[in-house]
């Protein structure tokens, strides 16, 4: 009888352990099933200053619950195009809500460097209007239902990077700013109004960015004790994040070239910055 009793106890223990294991396995399977897939939704938006109507684009993960940081994405000197919208989508995939802005107005784009230069110059030479356009886009982003209005960053490419840095230096309420293949000789240089963490990623072989301007920028940042990172990629040219750079470079005889390694490195640096700040 004692042996039978012991066997019964052992059987019960094994059965209970097996049930617990099955429940654990079931729980693990359920947790896998409950993983929500990212579903990026892109929406065209219009907004305006007193003098200019603008056409932007907001991207976010509609399956993500709760509010999240917002990121302003500023286009190259070519204008608001598919490339800047793709970057907004990429940020949405990472869990942010991003607005690809329109700094030229009416979604205007340039087909030639001469026009791009004129459009960019018209914005950078009229700082009050540039601020108004930037702030209008920021307000649209802050009011989006998915955004935590107290957590805002701005990133920009080429002309857009210069805009982002200039807005930050002008006291814009930003937690972080990142600029890619961007000029750093700015209409407003770093000063005590700068609140944001700053990341700059440039090509070491970019003929549009002089060594003197880089040194001036770093010196100004150091003088105010700013928290920043300046990455220079050896032998990398202008436009290194844009896959269409080579074709435009060849078409217009410009030193533009996509670089996959530098593109990925700079994107990784951006993610690290946003993770640390938010």
C-alpha positions as CSV (number, residue, x, y, z in Angstrom):
1,X,0.0,0.0,0.0
2,X,2.8,2.4,0.9
3,X,4.5,1.9,-2.5
4,X,1.2,2.5,-4.2
5,X,0.7,5.7,-2.1
6,X,4.2,6.9,-3.0
7,X,3.6,6.2,-6.7
8,X,0.3,8.1,-6.5
9,X,2.1,11.1,-5.0
10,X,4.8,11.0,-7.6
11,X,2.2,10.8,-10.4
12,X,0.3,13.7,-8.9
13,X,3.5,15.8,-8.7
14,X,4.4,15.0,-12.3
15,X,0.9,15.8,-13.5
16,X,0.9,19.1,-11.6
17,X,4.3,20.0,-13.0
18,X,3.2,19.1,-16.5
19,X,0.1,21.2,-16.2
20,X,2.2,24.2,-15.0
21,X,4.5,23.7,-17.9
22,X,1.7,23.5,-20.3
23,X,0.2,26.6,-18.9
24,X,3.5,28.3,-19.1
25,X,4.0,27.2,-22.7
26,X,0.4,28.4,-23.5
27,X,1.1,31.7,-21.8
28,X,4.3,32.1,-23.9
29,X,2.3,31.3,-27.0
30,X,-0.4,33.8,-26.1
31,X,2.2,36.5,-25.4
32,X,3.6,36.0,-28.9
33,X,0.2,36.1,-30.5
34,X,-0.6,39.4,-28.6
35,X,2.4,41.2,-30.2
36,X,0.9,44.1,-32.2
37,X,2.2,44.6,-35.7
38,X,3.4,48.1,-36.7
39,X,0.9,49.7,-39.1
40,X,2.2,53.0,-40.4
41,X,-0.5,55.4,-41.5
42,X,0.5,58.4,-43.6
43,X,-1.8,61.4,-43.9
44,X,-1.5,64.6,-46.0
45,X,-1.9,67.8,-44.0
46,X,-2.3,71.4,-44.8
47,X,-1.4,74.3,-42.5
48,X,-0.5,77.9,-42.9
49,X,1.2,81.1,-41.6
50,X,-0.4,84.5,-42.2
51,X,1.1,84.6,-45.7
52,X,1.9,81.0,-46.8
53,X,-0.1,77.8,-47.2
54,X,1.9,74.7,-46.8
55,X,1.4,71.0,-47.6
56,X,2.9,68.5,-45.2
57,X,2.6,64.8,-44.3
58,X,2.2,63.1,-40.9
59,X,3.1,59.4,-40.3
60,X,2.4,57.3,-37.2
61,X,1.8,53.8,-36.1
62,X,-1.9,53.5,-35.8
63,X,-1.7,50.3,-33.8
64,X,0.5,51.8,-31.1
65,X,-1.4,52.9,-28.0
66,X,-0.9,56.1,-26.1
67,X,1.0,59.3,-26.8
68,X,4.5,59.3,-28.1
69,X,7.3,61.9,-29.0
70,X,6.9,63.8,-32.2
71,X,9.6,64.5,-34.8
72,X,9.7,67.3,-37.3
73,X,11.4,66.2,-40.6
74,X,12.7,69.0,-42.8
75,X,13.4,68.4,-46.5
76,X,16.6,69.0,-48.6
77,X,16.8,72.1,-50.8
78,X,14.8,70.1,-53.5
79,X,11.6,70.7,-51.4
80,X,9.0,68.5,-49.8
81,X,9.2,65.2,-51.8
82,X,8.9,61.5,-51.5
83,X,12.3,61.2,-49.8
84,X,11.3,63.3,-46.8
85,X,8.0,61.4,-46.5
86,X,10.0,58.1,-46.5
87,X,12.0,59.4,-43.5
88,X,8.8,60.3,-41.7
89,X,7.5,56.7,-42.3
90,X,10.8,55.3,-41.0
91,X,10.4,57.3,-37.8
92,X,6.8,56.1,-37.5
93,X,8.1,52.5,-37.7
94,X,10.3,53.3,-34.7
95,X,7.3,54.4,-32.7
96,X,7.3,58.2,-33.2
97,X,4.9,60.4,-34.9
98,X,6.6,62.4,-37.6
99,X,5.6,65.4,-39.7
100,X,7.4,65.9,-43.0
101,X,7.2,69.7,-43.4
102,X,7.0,72.1,-46.3
103,X,9.3,75.1,-45.8
104,X,8.8,76.5,-49.4
105,X,5.0,76.7,-49.3
106,X,2.3,75.0,-51.5
107,X,4.5,71.8,-51.7
108,X,6.8,73.6,-54.1
109,X,9.7,71.5,-55.4
110,X,12.8,72.4,-57.4
111,X,13.9,70.5,-60.5
112,X,17.2,72.3,-60.9
113,X,19.9,73.4,-58.4
114,X,19.5,77.0,-59.5
115,X,15.8,76.9,-58.4
116,X,16.7,74.9,-55.3
117,X,19.2,77.5,-54.3
118,X,16.7,80.4,-54.8
119,X,14.0,78.6,-52.8
120,X,16.4,77.8,-49.9
121,X,17.9,81.3,-49.9
122,X,14.5,82.9,-49.8
123,X,13.7,81.0,-46.6
124,X,17.1,81.4,-44.8
125,X,17.2,85.2,-45.7
126,X,13.8,85.8,-44.1
127,X,14.2,84.4,-40.6
128,X,10.9,85.6,-39.2
129,X,8.9,83.8,-41.9
130,X,11.1,80.7,-41.6
131,X,10.3,80.6,-37.9
132,X,6.6,81.1,-38.6
133,X,6.5,78.2,-41.1
134,X,8.5,75.9,-38.7
135,X,6.3,76.8,-35.7
136,X,3.1,76.3,-37.7
137,X,4.3,72.7,-38.6
138,X,5.3,72.1,-34.9
139,X,1.8,73.2,-33.8
140,X,0.2,70.7,-36.2
141,X,2.4,68.0,-34.8
142,X,1.7,68.8,-31.2
143,X,-2.0,68.8,-31.7
144,X,-2.0,65.3,-33.3
145,X,-3.9,62.9,-31.0
146,X,-0.9,60.5,-30.9
147,X,1.7,63.1,-29.8
148,X,3.1,64.0,-26.4
149,X,3.4,67.7,-27.0
150,X,6.2,68.0,-24.3
151,X,8.5,65.7,-26.3
152,X,9.4,67.1,-29.7
153,X,12.6,66.7,-31.8
154,X,13.5,68.0,-35.3
155,X,15.7,66.5,-37.9
156,X,16.7,67.8,-41.4
157,X,18.7,66.9,-44.5
158,X,21.0,69.4,-46.3
159,X,19.0,72.7,-46.3
160,X,16.6,71.0,-43.8
161,X,19.5,70.3,-41.4
162,X,20.5,74.0,-41.4
163,X,16.9,75.0,-40.8
164,X,16.6,72.6,-37.8
165,X,19.9,73.9,-36.3
166,X,18.9,77.5,-36.8
167,X,15.5,77.0,-35.2
168,X,17.1,75.3,-32.2
169,X,19.7,78.2,-31.9
170,X,16.8,80.6,-32.1
171,X,15.3,79.1,-28.9
172,X,12.7,76.7,-30.4
173,X,11.3,74.4,-27.7
174,X,13.0,71.2,-28.9
175,X,14.4,68.3,-26.9
176,X,16.7,67.1,-29.7
177,X,17.9,68.2,-33.2
178,X,19.8,66.1,-35.8
179,X,21.2,67.4,-39.1
180,X,22.5,65.3,-41.9
181,X,24.9,66.5,-44.7
182,X,24.1,70.0,-43.4
183,X,25.8,73.3,-43.6
184,X,26.8,74.6,-40.1
185,X,27.5,78.2,-41.0
186,X,24.1,79.4,-39.9
187,X,22.0,82.6,-39.8
188,X,21.8,82.1,-36.1
189,X,24.9,80.4,-34.5
190,X,24.7,78.4,-31.3
191,X,24.0,80.7,-28.3
192,X,22.5,80.4,-24.8
193,X,19.0,80.1,-26.3
194,X,19.8,76.6,-27.5
195,X,17.9,74.0,-25.4
196,X,18.2,70.9,-27.5
197,X,20.7,68.0,-27.6
198,X,22.4,68.2,-31.0
199,X,23.6,65.6,-33.5
200,X,25.3,66.5,-36.8
201,X,26.3,63.9,-39.3
202,X,28.4,65.1,-42.3
203,X,30.6,63.6,-45.0
204,X,34.3,64.3,-44.6
205,X,34.6,64.8,-48.3
206,X,31.6,67.1,-48.6
207,X,32.8,70.2,-50.7
208,X,29.8,72.2,-49.6
209,X,30.9,72.2,-45.9
210,X,34.2,73.9,-45.2
211,X,36.6,72.9,-42.4
212,X,36.5,76.5,-41.2
213,X,32.7,76.4,-40.8
214,X,32.9,73.2,-38.9
215,X,35.5,74.6,-36.5
216,X,33.4,77.7,-36.0
217,X,30.4,75.7,-35.2
218,X,32.2,73.4,-32.7
219,X,33.8,76.4,-31.1
220,X,30.4,78.1,-30.7
221,X,28.9,74.9,-29.2
222,X,31.8,74.5,-26.8
223,X,31.6,78.1,-25.7
224,X,28.1,77.6,-24.3
225,X,28.7,74.1,-23.0
226,X,26.2,72.5,-25.4
227,X,25.7,68.8,-25.4
228,X,26.3,67.7,-28.9
229,X,27.9,65.1,-31.2
230,X,29.5,65.9,-34.5
231,X,30.2,62.9,-36.7
232,X,32.3,63.2,-39.8
233,X,32.5,60.2,-42.2
234,X,35.8,59.9,-44.1
235,X,35.6,60.0,-47.9
236,X,31.8,60.5,-47.8
237,X,30.3,63.2,-50.0
238,X,27.2,65.4,-49.8
239,X,23.8,63.8,-49.9
240,X,25.0,60.5,-48.5
241,X,21.6,59.5,-47.0
242,X,19.6,59.9,-50.3
243,X,19.6,57.0,-52.7
244,X,18.8,59.4,-55.5
245,X,21.9,61.5,-54.9
246,X,24.1,59.8,-57.5
247,X,21.7,60.4,-60.3
248,X,21.2,64.0,-59.4
249,X,25.0,64.4,-59.0
250,X,25.6,63.0,-62.5
251,X,22.8,65.0,-64.0
252,X,23.9,68.4,-62.6
253,X,27.6,67.7,-62.3
254,X,27.5,68.0,-58.5
255,X,29.5,66.2,-55.8
256,X,26.6,64.1,-54.6
257,X,26.8,60.4,-53.7
258,X,24.8,58.0,-51.7
259,X,26.8,56.0,-49.1
260,X,25.0,53.0,-47.6
261,X,27.4,52.6,-44.7
262,X,27.3,56.3,-43.6
263,X,23.5,56.4,-44.1
264,X,23.1,53.5,-41.7
265,X,25.6,54.8,-39.2
266,X,24.0,58.2,-39.1
267,X,20.5,56.6,-38.7
268,X,21.8,54.5,-35.8
269,X,23.2,57.7,-34.2
270,X,19.8,59.3,-34.6
271,X,18.1,56.4,-32.9
272,X,20.6,56.5,-30.0
273,X,20.0,60.2,-29.6
274,X,16.2,59.9,-29.5
275,X,16.3,56.9,-27.2
276,X,18.5,58.8,-24.7
277,X,16.4,62.0,-24.9
278,X,13.0,60.4,-24.8
